[in-house]
Amino acid sequence: MKCIAKTLFTLLLLTLYSFSNAQKVEKFIAKAEEAYENADYYAAADYYQMGIEKYPENVALKYGLAESLRKYNDYDRAAKSYKDVVTDDTQKKYPLAAYWYAVMLRQQGKYDMALKQFEKLKYTYRGKEDIKDKLTQQIASCKWAIEHAKDTSSIKVIHLVAPVNTPYSEFNPFTDNNGQLFYSSLRKTETDKKFIGRFYGLQDSMAAFLKKINATATPQKHLANGHFADNESEFFFTVCNDDAKRGCKIYFTSKADDWSKIEEVAVQNSDDYTNTHPFLASLNTGEQVLYFVSDRSGGKGSSDIWSAKRNGKNSYATPSPLTAVNTSESEFTPFFDSDSNQLYFASEGWNGFGGLDIYKWKPNAVSPQNAGNKINSPANDFGFVLTADRGKAYFATNRKGSFFIKAETCCYDIWSYATGEKKVVKSIDSTLTMSMPPVALTVKDSLKVYTIVGRTTASIKDTVPVISQKIDVSDSSSLTILQLAITKTTTAKLKGLLPVTLYFHNDEPECCNLRDSTPLNYVTTYEAYWRLLNDYKSNFTRGLEEGKKTAAEQEIFYLFTDKVEKGYHDLIQFSAQLLDALKMGKKVSVTIQGYCSPLNYNEYNIKLGYRRIASLKNYFYHYRAGVFQSFIDNGYLILKNESIGEEKAAKAVSDSREDTRNSVYNPAAAVERKVEIISIELE
């Protein structure tokens, strides 16, 4: 796992090449190592690959490529690269290549092949690093996986679609008392395009809370691994450095402090080691124990699970390692289920199906139990959680079927399954809502008249400058002042979101007809489009050489993230602001335009543009169980439309049916297939 030392590469190269050739190779190695040391393994792999294309006999470059591919979980290419090293390394400079080759086979589920390699290494390995214990465990694990491969469990594991999952990594899900799902994700920042970890969720009631927590971190820090504790009265999470070491500390905030006070958890946070993955468990004894992960000294492996009894709000006993579950490898993501009195966690060190598997363990049990091969896979599986009613489980995995950037197993997504059991949980209303409506305003049948419940003092925060004013039903001027303040801000927010641009796959929705309407909702077409990400990559990169292929993959990646995904999230924000404006009694006209690429004839494209507009209208009709419908029926929400067809499509976009790479899968063509909310009018 250690970073490859630059001096080692230099010495090896000087023995294989003339000094001038070595200088040229070193340019690739220097760039690759810089990226590698900064944990940018995608870039490192690209640099190594470019070096190999120029110097195909250089074993050092091949080993660097294999290491980089392994680091971003490209198991297939990593296995092939390690095998190349094993074959070409006549001087035996890289003895660990054979070990990692076997590990990559195992993480593809090729247990028989991996077992043969591990058993062979028992007799042939001659490296300085002692891997005897690792080989013993890998052999046992491969045999166990072969024996348990045919699991008869009825569990049906489901991949959550967009917008939860993206080509970025989504991981470590957590839920509130009402079963709402939240999670961490590494996504690009708008400014410097760096990947930063933040919290995400779909529910509106959590938007302000997540925004407030996310805002506590500087742009250079990552937030991850959240957990609601003590019946949602507290929130624990991790803050990590933005560097290759990713040093992390545990923090918490409480409802009692209005979620505004962020404190380090007193479990000996330190700059010398990482503390992460906090979970505060309420035991059957009435005690509370904080489980967390740390790589501090005193454990068995690189990362172990530790526990500390809670004595007060931020007072804990001295932490101790959980020796019954820890191994010489890494353990992560503890989750304690008080109903079954079981601790769920992820580990690399017990018998399992892949790298990280999910296990369950009851205190005082001799050893943990593997959760089974429906939950676990040959890839990495971790971050297991149950909803409060125990009806659904979520976890993170990079198994095949997840969205990805460069390799089928590179990136993590959230998956789930129904447990088949449920218990009654007392619902907590608005516990986590950060900003409640300031005044009880109710829209009557006319959709114009506000009524104020009694006399009250309105304090409006976040949306407009703070106003504190008594409003009486008999004092219409006071109500007018409040309405104007809210309306002005809402109007500005709505117009600031324009244009909202939404994208479609070729000939969608409902290909190949001349109808100008569709029953499909835009959300359906958006989710179907996301599932074509891999098709776009393979079709747009087919036949390209390695360097150009990488650039083409990036183009597709940015199409789906910077265009398709961004458009959907802009629509969600626009819809929320639109509803606020309508609730204020405003009459709103929304103008929508539909566009097409030039692939078909004009009449067809005009009709297709109208179908795209219709799918967006259907989205508004069904938004929040039809909340807009009464406004539409009463004439207070007017949806205007115009199909532009291919009229404004870029002239350089291909219209060749034979050249689908450019007419269908090229991002230049894809950005022409869209609808736009171009303007709004408020009365």
HUZIVEN-V357913 format. One record per residue. N is the residue number from 1. PHI is phi in radians with two decimals (999 if undefined). PSI is psi in whole degrees, 0 to 359 (* if undefined). Layout:
# HUZIVEN-V357913
N_PHI_PSI ; N_PHI_PSI
This chain:
# HUZIVEN-V357913
1_999_351 ; 2_-1.34_151 ; 3_-1.17_142 ; 4_-1.27_128 ; 5_-1.35_136 ; 6_-1.07_320 ; 7_-1.10_325 ; 8_-1.11_314 ; 9_-1.06_317 ; 10_-1.07_315 ; 11_-1.10_320 ; 12_-1.15_317 ; 13_-1.15_323 ; 14_-1.15_337 ; 15_-1.47_346 ; 16_-1.89_336 ; 17_-2.29_162 ; 18_-1.15_163 ; 19_-1.05_320 ; 20_-1.16_317 ; 21_-1.13_321 ; 22_-1.07_321 ; 23_-1.08_321 ; 24_-1.17_317 ; 25_-1.12_322 ; 26_-1.05_333 ; 27_-1.10_318 ; 28_-1.18_317 ; 29_-1.14_320 ; 30_-1.06_315 ; 31_-1.17_319 ; 32_-1.11_316 ; 33_-1.16_323 ; 34_-1.07_315 ; 35_-1.13_318 ; 36_-1.07_314 ; 37_-1.18_338 ; 38_-1.63_12 ; 39_1.12_21 ; 40_-1.66_77 ; 41_-1.28_334 ; 42_-1.05_309 ; 43_-1.12_319 ; 44_-1.04_315 ; 45_-1.08_320 ; 46_-1.10_316 ; 47_-1.12_316 ; 48_-1.10_319 ; 49_-1.11_318 ; 50_-1.10_322 ; 51_-1.13_319 ; 52_-1.12_323 ; 53_-1.09_329 ; 54_-1.55_328 ; 55_-2.29_73 ; 56_-1.16_346 ; 57_-1.65_358 ; 58_-1.41_111 ; 59_-1.25_327 ; 60_-1.07_318 ; 61_-1.11_320 ; 62_-1.14_320 ; 63_-1.20_320 ; 64_-1.06_320 ; 65_-1.09_314 ; 66_-1.04_316 ; 67_-1.09_318 ; 68_-1.15_318 ; 69_-1.10_319 ; 70_-1.10_322 ; 71_-1.14_329 ; 72_-1.85_25 ; 73_1.16_27 ; 74_-1.51_80 ; 75_-1.08_319 ; 76_-1.12_306 ; 77_-1.19_325 ; 78_-1.11_317 ; 79_-1.04_315 ; 80_-1.13_321 ; 81_-1.21_318 ; 82_-1.11_322 ; 83_-1.11_321 ; 84_-1.06_319 ; 85_-1.11_314 ; 86_-1.01_319 ; 87_-1.22_317 ; 88_-1.61_347 ; 89_-1.44_72 ; 90_-1.16_335 ; 91_-1.58_2 ; 92_0.97_44 ; 93_-1.40_341 ; 94_-2.23_68 ; 95_-1.11_333 ; 96_-1.28_348 ; 97_-1.02_321 ; 98_-1.15_322 ; 99_-1.12_311 ; 100_-1.19_331 ; 101_-1.04_315 ; 102_-1.14_320 ; 103_-1.09_318 ; 104_-1.15_326 ; 105_-1.11_316 ; 106_-1.09_320 ; 107_-1.32_357 ; 108_-1.72_1 ; 109_1.43_12 ; 110_-1.57_69 ; 111_-1.17_321 ; 112_-1.11_314 ; 113_-1.12_317 ; 114_-1.10_318 ; 115_-1.04_316 ; 116_-1.07_319 ; 117_-1.17_317 ; 118_-1.12_317 ; 119_-1.15_324 ; 120_-1.11_321 ; 121_-1.15_336 ; 122_-0.99_330 ; 123_-1.87_342 ; 124_-1.92_345 ; 125_-1.22_130 ; 126_-2.28_25 ; 127_-1.40_165 ; 128_-1.25_326 ; 129_-1.32_131 ; 130_-1.38_113 ; 131_-2.06_20 ; 132_-1.01_312 ; 133_-1.14_322 ; 134_-1.09_317 ; 135_-1.11_319 ; 136_-1.04_315 ; 137_-1.21_319 ; 138_-1.11_319 ; 139_-1.10_314 ; 140_-1.08_321 ; 141_-1.21_320 ; 142_-1.09_316 ; 143_-1.09_319 ; 144_-1.12_317 ; 145_-1.11_319 ; 146_-1.08_319 ; 147_-1.19_326 ; 148_-1.85_16 ; 149_-1.15_329 ; 150_-1.68_81 ; 151_-1.50_129 ; 152_-1.64_13 ; 153_-1.03_145 ; 154_-1.55_3 ; 155_-1.05_134 ; 156_-1.99_107 ; 157_-1.50_132 ; 158_-2.09_135 ; 159_-1.47_122 ; 160_-1.26_135 ; 161_-1.48_177 ; 162_-1.09_150 ; 163_-1.58_4 ; 164_-1.11_304 ; 165_-1.65_144 ; 166_-2.43_177 ; 167_-1.15_343 ; 168_-1.23_178 ; 169_-1.62_125 ; 170_-1.91_135 ; 171_-2.73_170 ; 172_0.77_68 ; 173_-1.16_156 ; 174_-2.62_158 ; 175_-2.27_161 ; 176_-1.69_186 ; 177_-1.15_339 ; 178_-1.67_8 ; 179_1.46_9 ; 180_-1.26_139 ; 181_-1.65_135 ; 182_-2.39_164 ; 183_-2.89_171 ; 184_-1.76_153 ; 185_-2.65_143 ; 186_-1.67_111 ; 187_-2.33_160 ; 188_-1.25_142 ; 189_-1.40_155 ; 190_-1.22_331 ; 191_-1.50_289 ; 192_-1.72_6 ; 193_1.07_24 ; 194_-1.48_154 ; 195_-1.49_119 ; 196_-2.21_138 ; 197_-1.46_130 ; 198_-2.53_170 ; 199_-1.60_144 ; 200_-2.39_158 ; 201_-2.99_160 ; 202_-1.66_338 ; 203_-1.35_132 ; 204_-1.08_326 ; 205_-1.12_341 ; 206_-1.72_353 ; 207_-0.98_312 ; 208_-1.18_322 ; 209_-1.12_311 ; 210_-1.08_319 ; 211_-1.06_320 ; 212_-1.18_318 ; 213_-1.17_314 ; 214_-1.03_325 ; 215_-1.24_348 ; 216_-1.31_342 ; 217_-1.66_143 ; 218_-1.26_161 ; 219_-1.03_340 ; 220_-1.58_358 ; 221_-1.91_150 ; 222_-1.79_142 ; 223_-1.96_137 ; 224_-2.87_175 ; 225_1.04_54 ; 226_-1.37_159 ; 227_-2.81_121 ; 228_-1.44_130 ; 229_-2.23_163 ; 230_0.93_56 ; 231_0.98_43 ; 232_1.18_20 ; 233_-1.54_349 ; 234_-2.46_156 ; 235_-2.31_121 ; 236_-1.83_145 ; 237_-2.80_175 ; 238_-2.07_141 ; 239_-2.05_127 ; 240_-2.15_152 ; 241_-1.26_153 ; 242_-1.64_71 ; 243_-2.64_177 ; 244_-1.12_332 ; 245_-1.35_334 ; 246_0.91_46 ; 247_-1.06_132 ; 248_-2.21_152 ; 249_-2.33_155 ; 250_-1.72_136 ; 251_-2.26_166 ; 252_-2.62_159 ; 253_-2.46_156 ; 254_-2.26_152 ; 255_-1.11_326 ; 256_-1.03_331 ; 257_-1.73_19 ; 258_1.04_30 ; 259_1.01_17 ; 260_-1.74_344 ; 261_-1.77_116 ; 262_-1.81_124 ; 263_-2.20_146 ; 264_-1.20_137 ; 265_-1.33_134 ; 266_-1.42_65 ; 267_-2.15_40 ; 268_1.10_51 ; 269_-1.02_145 ; 270_-2.67_152 ; 271_-1.33_350 ; 272_-1.54_347 ; 273_-2.70_173 ; 274_-1.78_137 ; 275_-2.09_130 ; 276_-2.74_181 ; 277_0.89_57 ; 278_-1.30_143 ; 279_-2.57_115 ; 280_-1.57_114 ; 281_-1.79_138 ; 282_-1.74_111 ; 283_-1.44_164 ; 284_-1.12_339 ; 285_-1.34_352 ; 286_1.65_350 ; 287_-1.41_159 ; 288_-2.01_136 ; 289_-2.25_132 ; 290_-1.64_114 ; 291_-1.60_142 ; 292_-2.75_171 ; 293_-1.94_137 ; 294_-2.59_149 ; 295_-1.84_22 ; 296_-1.11_164 ; 297_-1.19_152 ; 298_1.89_351 ; 299_-1.65_189 ; 300_-1.72_333 ; 301_-2.40_199 ; 302_-1.20_322 ; 303_-2.40_129 ; 304_-2.23_162 ; 305_-1.55_131 ; 306_-2.08_161 ; 307_-2.42_151 ; 308_-2.54_125 ; 309_-1.19_136 ; 310_-1.53_129 ; 311_-1.86_340 ; 312_-2.88_187 ; 313_-0.91_313 ; 314_-2.38_50 ; 315_-2.31_127 ; 316_-2.35_150 ; 317_-1.22_167 ; 318_-1.04_126 ; 319_-1.11_149 ; 320_-2.38_148 ; 321_-1.26_146 ; 322_-1.54_84 ; 323_-1.10_334 ; 324_-1.22_337 ; 325_-1.97_341 ; 326_-1.34_149 ; 327_-2.31_182 ; 328_-1.27_348 ; 329_-1.67_197 ; 330_-1.69_142 ; 331_-2.09_146 ; 332_-2.51_173 ; 333_0.75_66 ; 334_-1.20_141 ; 335_-2.48_122 ; 336_-1.82_124 ; 337_-1.72_105 ; 338_-1.19_333 ; 339_-1.16_318 ; 340_-1.71_358 ; 341_0.97_47 ; 342_-2.23_143 ; 343_-1.77_124 ; 344_-1.72_143 ; 345_-2.78_171 ; 346_-1.99_145 ; 347_-2.64_151 ; 348_-1.72_351 ; 349_-1.79_355 ; 350_-1.82_166 ; 351_-1.03_130 ; 352_-2.85_189 ; 353_-1.68_344 ; 354_-2.66_217 ; 355_-1.29_276 ; 356_-1.57_130 ; 357_-2.07_160 ; 358_-1.66_134 ; 359_-2.24_162 ; 360_-2.27_144 ; 361_-2.56_134 ; 362_-1.71_134 ; 363_-0.86_137 ; 364_1.40_356 ; 365_-1.26_153 ; 366_-1.17_316 ; 367_-2.61_161 ; 368_-1.37_167 ; 369_-2.04_134 ; 370_-1.15_139 ; 371_-1.33_355 ; 372_1.84_161 ; 373_-1.49_2 ; 374_-1.45_320 ; 375_-1.38_318 ; 376_-1.68_162 ; 377_-2.56_176 ; 378_-1.13_340 ; 379_-1.47_200 ; 380_-1.65_132 ; 381_-2.27_131 ; 382_-2.88_180 ; 383_1.21_35 ; 384_-1.20_134 ; 385_-2.49_152 ; 386_-1.91_145 ; 387_-1.18_163 ; 388_-1.04_327 ; 389_-1.53_1 ; 390_1.12_15 ; 391_-1.43_339 ; 392_-2.48_146 ; 393_-2.08_145 ; 394_-2.17_152 ; 395_-2.77_169 ; 396_-1.92_147 ; 397_-2.78_155 ; 398_-1.93_26 ; 399_-1.11_162 ; 400_-1.05_140 ; 401_1.91_342 ; 402_-1.36_154 ; 403_-1.18_151 ; 404_-2.60_164 ; 405_-1.66_303 ; 406_-2.17_341 ; 407_-2.53_149 ; 408_-1.01_334 ; 409_-2.02_20 ; 410_-1.29_326 ; 411_-2.23_153 ; 412_-1.69_142 ; 413_-2.27_166 ; 414_-1.61_130 ; 415_-2.12_163 ; 416_-2.62_168 ; 417_-2.73_155 ; 418_-1.46_132 ; 419_-1.40_339 ; 420_1.48_6 ; 421_-2.41_147 ; 422_-2.52_151 ; 423_-2.27_160 ; 424_-1.40_129 ; 425_-2.13_133 ; 426_-1.19_123 ; 427_-1.25_143 ; 428_-1.93_111 ; 429_-1.45_122 ; 430_1.00_25 ; 431_-1.00_322 ; 432_-1.80_1 ; 433_-1.22_125 ; 434_-1.47_329 ; 435_-2.37_108 ; 436_-1.48_158 ; 437_-0.97_131 ; 438_-1.22_331 ; 439_-2.38_143 ; 440_-1.36_89 ; 441_-1.78_133 ; 442_-2.19_128 ; 443_-1.50_122 ; 444_-1.47_184 ; 445_-1.00_327 ; 446_-1.28_348 ; 447_1.12_14 ; 448_-2.05_327 ; 449_-1.59_124 ; 450_-1.62_143 ; 451_-2.12_141 ; 452_-1.85_128 ; 453_-1.38_106 ; 454_1.17_199 ; 455_-1.83_136 ; 456_-2.58_167 ; 457_-1.88_122 ; 458_-1.66_127 ; 459_-2.13_107 ; 460_-1.74_118 ; 461_-2.06_156 ; 462_1.28_319 ; 463_-1.51_322 ; 464_-2.46_164 ; 465_-0.93_146 ; 466_-1.03_127 ; 467_-2.10_131 ; 468_-2.23_107 ; 469_-2.62_137 ; 470_-1.35_134 ; 471_-2.13_127 ; 472_-2.04_143 ; 473_-1.00_326 ; 474_-1.39_351 ; 475_-1.91_86 ; 476_-1.17_334 ; 477_-1.18_323 ; 478_-1.13_317 ; 479_-1.10_321 ; 480_-1.08_318 ; 481_-1.04_315 ; 482_-1.11_315 ; 483_-1.05_316 ; 484_-1.10_319 ; 485_-1.11_315 ; 486_-1.19_315 ; 487_-1.07_317 ; 488_-1.05_315 ; 489_-1.20_317 ; 490_-1.10_317 ; 491_-1.07_317 ; 492_-1.10_319 ; 493_-1.14_317 ; 494_-1.06_309 ; 495_-1.18_331 ; 496_-1.20_340 ; 497_-1.48_347 ; 498_-1.39_150 ; 499_-1.37_147 ; 500_-1.63_115 ; 501_-1.95_125 ; 502_-2.13_141 ; 503_-2.04_156 ; 504_-2.35_153 ; 505_-1.23_162 ; 506_-0.98_134 ; 507_1.11_17 ; 508_-1.93_149 ; 509_-1.47_153 ; 510_0.95_78 ; 511_-0.97_151 ; 512_1.17_47 ; 513_-2.60_169 ; 514_-1.89_22 ; 515_-1.30_151 ; 516_-1.85_16 ; 517_-2.50_166 ; 518_-2.65_148 ; 519_-1.44_354 ; 520_-1.29_145 ; 521_-1.58_144 ; 522_-0.97_325 ; 523_-1.02_321 ; 524_-1.10_315 ; 525_-1.19_325 ; 526_-1.10_313 ; 527_-1.13_321 ; 528_-1.14_322 ; 529_-1.08_315 ; 530_-1.00_323 ; 531_-1.21_349 ; 532_-1.64_5 ; 533_-0.93_313 ; 534_-1.18_325 ; 535_-1.08_318 ; 536_-1.09_318 ; 537_-1.09_311 ; 538_-1.16_321 ; 539_-1.30_323 ; 540_-1.37_339 ; 541_-1.80_357 ; 542_-1.05_128 ; 543_1.50_357 ; 544_-1.50_149 ; 545_-1.27_165 ; 546_-0.95_311 ; 547_-1.07_314 ; 548_-1.22_329 ; 549_-1.10_318 ; 550_-1.07_316 ; 551_-1.12_321 ; 552_-1.17_321 ; 553_-1.06_320 ; 554_-1.10_321 ; 555_-1.04_316 ; 556_-1.15_318 ; 557_-1.00_314 ; 558_-1.23_329 ; 559_-1.03_313 ; 560_-1.34_329 ; 561_-1.60_312 ; 562_-1.42_342 ; 563_-1.97_292 ; 564_-1.10_307 ; 565_-1.16_315 ; 566_-1.04_318 ; 567_-1.04_318 ; 568_-1.12_317 ; 569_-1.22_327 ; 570_-1.09_321 ; 571_-1.12_320 ; 572_-1.07_315 ; 573_-1.13_317 ; 574_-1.06_317 ; 575_-1.08_318 ; 576_-1.13_317 ; 577_-1.19_323 ; 578_-1.09_317 ; 579_-1.11_320 ; 580_-1.04_316 ; 581_-1.11_319 ; 582_-1.17_323 ; 583_-1.16_340 ; 584_-1.47_1 ; 585_1.57_10 ; 586_-1.41_143 ; 587_-1.62_123 ; 588_-2.13_128 ; 589_-1.89_127 ; 590_-2.01_125 ; 591_-1.80_126 ; 592_-2.09_135 ; 593_-2.08_142 ; 594_-1.97_139 ; 595_-2.27_161 ; 596_-2.45_160 ; 597_-1.40_167 ; 598_-1.49_24 ; 599_-1.24_333 ; 600_-2.03_180 ; 601_-1.36_161 ; 602_-1.11_318 ; 603_-1.05_316 ; 604_-1.05_315 ; 605_-1.15_325 ; 606_-1.08_314 ; 607_-1.13_320 ; 608_-1.10_320 ; 609_-1.03_320 ; 610_-1.20_325 ; 611_-1.12_322 ; 612_-1.13_319 ; 613_-1.09_318 ; 614_-1.06_322 ; 615_-1.13_325 ; 616_-1.24_320 ; 617_-1.05_319 ; 618_-1.09_325 ; 619_-1.03_313 ; 620_-1.15_323 ; 621_-1.09_325 ; 622_-1.77_0 ; 623_-1.01_129 ; 624_0.80_56 ; 625_1.04_35 ; 626_1.49_26 ; 627_-1.12_333 ; 628_-1.40_344 ; 629_-1.04_317 ; 630_-1.15_325 ; 631_-1.18_322 ; 632_-1.17_314 ; 633_-1.09_326 ; 634_-1.57_3 ; 635_1.40_15 ; 636_-1.67_350 ; 637_-2.24_115 ; 638_-1.99_123 ; 639_-1.83_104 ; 640_-1.60_151 ; 641_-2.54_156 ; 642_-2.70_127 ; 643_-1.66_120 ; 644_-1.54_342 ; 645_1.09_226 ; 646_-1.69_5 ; 647_-0.94_320 ; 648_-1.80_12 ; 649_-1.18_146 ; 650_-1.05_135 ; 651_-1.12_333 ; 652_-1.39_351 ; 653_-1.25_133 ; 654_-1.16_141 ; 655_-2.07_25 ; 656_-1.55_125 ; 657_-1.24_334 ; 658_-1.35_330 ; 659_-1.70_66 ; 660_-1.17_336 ; 661_-0.97_318 ; 662_-1.69_330 ; 663_-1.52_341 ; 664_-2.07_307 ; 665_-1.66_350 ; 666_-1.22_129 ; 667_-0.94_330 ; 668_-1.09_325 ; 669_-1.39_322 ; 670_-1.09_324 ; 671_-1.27_350 ; 672_-1.47_343 ; 673_-1.62_95 ; 674_-2.77_167 ; 675_-2.17_151 ; 676_-2.31_134 ; 677_-1.49_106 ; 678_-1.69_336 ; 679_-2.78_159 ; 680_-2.37_151 ; 681_-2.24_131 ; 682_-2.01_135 ; 683_-2.10_*
